[in-house]
Amino acid sequence: MNIAVIIQDLRMRGGAERRTSQLIRELIAAGHEVHLYANRYDPQAAEGVVFHHVPMLNVPRPLKPLSFAWFCSQVIPRGKHDLVHTQARIFRYDTVTLGIGCHRAFMEAIGVDPLRSRDKWFHRAVMHIERKMLAPGSYRRIITNSRKVRDEIGRYYAVPESAVTVIHNGVDHDAFSPGVRDRLRPGARAKLGLTRDEVAVVLVGTGFEHKGVKDLIRAIGIFANGKRPLTMRAFIVGAGKTEPYEKIAADLGVSDLIVWAGKSSDVRTYYAAADIYVLPTLYDAFSNSTMEALACGLPVITTRTNGVSEILTEGESAFIVEPRDPEPLADRLGLLIEAPALRERMGSAAQKAAEPYTWQRTAEETIRVYEEILGIGGI
């Protein structure tokens, strides 16, 4: 087989990159020829591929998605490959993995009008490509990483359910596991200055507004009211402007309970030190950080707007709350802070929920989609 894989930037930074790298490894191990079309890539993440550089114009942010999509249409020759599988938004392809979800649904979830937003030209460019790529006749099969995204593209773009295959993301269980967490925990807690009795709450994510950081701070404020002194601290791990959120924390009198950790080169330090993982996200197609926390055996609180929620059981393997509602979030947070036995029980169930999901499984299920598209077997 001769397969073309498209991704804008293949360096080992996030879920899309890990999913793509594992897929390439599985294809090459099976003896197939893989052509990688990307603007940038790390050779270690794609050993054995034939690399094709996709140029991008040095243009303002709104035009970058259009630039990559247009150059892909020029450099990917028609008919040369048996199948073109893209991880990015482009115009011409056979199958796509919508790893970051439906942009139109994302805009609605975060409450941004793409016609009036400060970044309106960027959003309009992305939605233009999305409309083109999800139009009838533009695809042979669409892959989403959650039923949530499958339903969104059906609602917004009339994509029939029969044209969509749901393949959940995996997680690296060698890197993220209760064993790794236990091994790293003493050093991680010492590094972060945590005492033995302090309960550490962790949120990992970039894009503080849509990750629900404001709601987490408000929930901590609700819980902290009347319960001081508290032996807890919340670590916000990720890049972004902290000033608006620091003001909210100051107004609620909980600034001393919030640590702005910034971007981390190894988030396992925070998972190891943590007792609870919280992601009150407004929109996540399928949050990889949530999967990592689950795999580590951490009790998790997240929202129904996180695609990962569809593999979890409310009150058993996680607490699942509504977005933008800090009251129930505060209630569930309080339950976990005050009940170590509940944390242990829910963390064990969380790890079991994540256990079946591996990057190898994701790659194998994707290859089965290729078989169906091409009408063959035994890839």
N, C-alpha and C positions, 0 to 999 in steps of 0.2 A: 504494500500500500504506500501511496505517496500522499502525505497529509501536510497541509499548511496550517500552522498555528499562528494567530495574530494576537499580540498584546503590545500596548504602547511602551511599557517599561518592565522588563523582566529582571528584577533584582529582588532578593529574598527579604521583602519588607512586610508583606501582608498575605491575606488569604488567597487573593487572586493569583499572586505570584507562586505561592506554595502549591496551589491546585494545578497551575499550568506546568510547573516544574515536574511534579509527580506524573502528570499525564504524559509529558515528553519522555520521561524515564521508562514508563510502561510501554509506550509505543516502540521505542528503540530496542528495549529488551526483547520484544516480540519480533524484531527483525524488520521493522518498517522504516521508511525514509521520512524524516520529519524536517520540514522547512519552517524556520522561525522568522516571522516578519515583525520587527520591532524597531523603535527608535533607539532604545538602549537596552543592553542586557548584560548580565553577569555570566560569563562562560561556564562557571561552576554550577549555575542553576539550569543549564541547558546543554550538558555534555553530549556530543554526538550529533547535534543538529547542523543543518545547512543554514547559516544565518544570512538574512537579507536586511540591509539597513533601510528603514522607512524614514525619509527626511521629514522634518517639521519646520515650518517657517518661524522665525523669531518675531512673533506677532503678539499683540496684547492677548490676555487670557481668554476673552470671549471667542477668539478665532482659532485657538489651539485645537479644540476638538474637530473643527471643520478641516483644519490643515492636515491632521493625521488621517482623517477619514478620506480626504481627497487624494492624498499621496498613496494610500493603500489601494485605491481604485486604479491608480496608474502603475504601481510596481508589482501587483499580484497578477500574473498572466492568467487569462482565462483558459481553462482546459488543460493546464499543465499538471494540476493536482487532482487527485481523486476526490478530495474533500477539503473545503476551507472552513476551519473552525476558528471563530474570533472570540476573544475575551474582552474586546474593546468595541465601542460603537463605530461601525463603519457601514458603508452602503452596500457592498457586494460580499456575499458569503453563503455558505450552505447551512451551517449551524452556529449558534451563538450561545455562550453562557452569560446570562445577565447577573453577574456576580454582585454588583452593587445595587441591583433592583431596578425599579421603574422610576425614572426621574420625575415624571409628572406626578406620580403618587407621593414621592418624596417632598416635592414642593407643597402639595396639599397638606401633608402631615406636619410639616414644620411651620405652616401658616405664612408662606411667602408667595406673593403674587408675582409670577415671572414677567408680567408686563410692567410692573412698577418697582420691582426690586432694584437695589443699588447695583446688583450683578445681573440685571435683566438681559443684557446681550449675551452673556455666557449661558444663562438658563435657556434662552430662546434658541441658541445654537445647538445645545444638547438636545432639546426637545424636537428641533427640526430633524436632526439625525435619527432620533428615536422613532419619530413618525415614519420616516422613510424605511428604516430597517425592519419595522414591525408591520408594514403594509402587506396586504395579500400579494403573494408572488415573490416576495423578497427573500424568503427563507424556505428551507426544507424541514428543519426542526429547530425548536427553541428549547434551551435548557435553563431552568431556574433553580436556585438553591433553596427555595421554600415554596410551599403552596401559596403563601401570602403573595409572593411576586407573580406566580402563575395567575392568581385571581385578579391582580391589579392590571396586568397587560390584557387580560380578557375584558375587564371593565372599561379601560381607557382606549384600547386599540382594537377591540373586537377580535383578538387572537383566540381561535378556538382551543378549548382544553385538549382536544385530540392532537394538536400540533406541539404540545408542551410536555417535556419530561422533567420531573422534579428530581434533582440529585443534590442531596444535602452535602454541605462542606464537611470535610474531615478535620482531624486534629492530630498533631504529632504526639502520640502517647509515650514516646521515649523521652521527649523533652518536658511534657506536662503530665504529671502523675502524682498520686499521693506519696509515692516513695521519694520522688525528686523533691517534693514540697517538704517532707519530713527532714530530708538530708540538708536542705538549704535553710530551714527555718531558724535555727539558733543564730546563725550568722546574719541572716536577713533582718531579724528583729533587733539584734544588737546594732547593726548598721543604721537602722531607722530610729534608734533611740527609744524603742518600745519597752516598757516594763512588763513583767510577767503577767500582771493583771489587766493591762490595757487591751481592749478589743479593737483590732484594726479592721477598718472598712476600706475597701479598695474599689475604685472605678478606673478602668483603662479605656481610653478613647480620645481621638482627636476630633474636634468639632463640638466644643462644649455646649453650644446651644441645642443642637439636635440630639446630643447624648444625654440630655436631661440633668446636667450638672446643677442648674438652678433648682430643680425639684428635689435633688438630693440634699442640697444645703437647707432648703425650707423644711424638709422632713427631719433633718437633724435638729433644726430650730424647734420644731414641734415637740420632738422627743425630749430634747434637753430642757424644755420649760418645766421647772419644778423638780428636776431630777439631778441637780448639780450637787456636789462635784461628780462629773462623769469620768469613768476610766475608759475612754474611747478616743480614737482619732480616725479621721477619714483622709485617705490619700487619693488625690486626683492625679492620675498619671496620663500625660499627653501634652501635646503642644497646643497653644492657643492663648488668647488674651484673657488674663485672669481678673483684670481690674473690675469689670462689672459684677463679677461673682464675689470678689472680695468685699465689695460694698454691701451686697446682700447679706453675707456672713457677718459683717460688722454690725449692720442694722439689727440682726437677730441675736447678736451677742455670742456668736459661736466661732469667731475667727480663730480662737486658740484650738479649736477642734478640727480645723481644716488644714491640710498640708498640700501645697501646690508643688508636686514632685517634678513637673516638667516631663520632657520626653526621656524615655529610658532605653538604654541599649540592650537590656535584658529584663523584661517584665517579670520573669520568674522570681526575682527578688521580692517583688510586691505580692505576687500570689503566695509565695512561701511565708511571708510575714503576716499575711491577711488571715482573718477569721471569717470574714463575710465579703462576698463580691456583689456589688450593686451596679446595675446599668438601667436607669429609668429612661431609656432612649425613646425619642419620638418616632424614629424610623431607622431600622436596620434590616436589610434583606435577610441576613443570617450572620449575626455578630461572631467573628472569630475569637475575640477576647472572651466572650461568654463561654464559648466552647473550651477555651484553654482553662478558664476557671473551673468549669464543670469537671474537666479531666483531672484537675489537681485535687478534686474532692472538696471544693469549697461550696458552702451553701450560697445559693444565688437568689437575688431578687431582681427581676427584670419586668418588662412590659409585654403586653400582647402584640405590640407593634414591632417586636424583635422576632424575626422569623425562627430563631432558635426555640421560642416558646412552644412551637408545634411538636417538638420532640420531648417536651417536659410535661409533668403532671403537677398541677397546682396543689400546693400544700404537702407534696411528697418529695419530688426531686427539685422543686423550686417554688418560690412565691412569685406569682404572676399578677401584676397590677395594671391599672389603666395609666396611660401617659398623662402628664400634666396634672396629676392629682397627688399632692404630697401627703395628704392625710393617711390613706391606706399604706403608703410607702413608709411613713413614720411608724405606723402600727406594726408592720412586718419587721421593720428594722429593730424596733424595741423588743419584739419577741425573740429575735435571734441574739441580740446583745445580752439579754438577761437570762438566756437558757442555753448553757454550753451543751447539754445533752441533745437539744433540738438541733444545734449546729452540727454536731457530730452525725446524728441520724440523717439529716437532710444532705449533708456533704457526701455521705456514703451513697445515698440514692442518686445524687447528682453525678458522681463518677460512673455509676452503672448506666445512667442514661446516655452518657457521652461515649461509653466504651465501644459500641458497635461502629462508630463513625471514624474512619481512618481516611487518609489521603489516598491510600491504595484502593480502597473501596470506591471512592469518588472517581478515580481514574478508570477503574474497571467498568463502572456503570456508564461512564461517558463513552468508552470504547464500544459498549453494546449498542449505544445510540448510533455510532458509525455503522455498525453491522446492519442495523435496521434501515438506515438511509440508503446504503449501497446494496442492500439485498443479498448480503453474503454472511458467512459465519466463520468463526474460528480466528478472528483477528488476534 
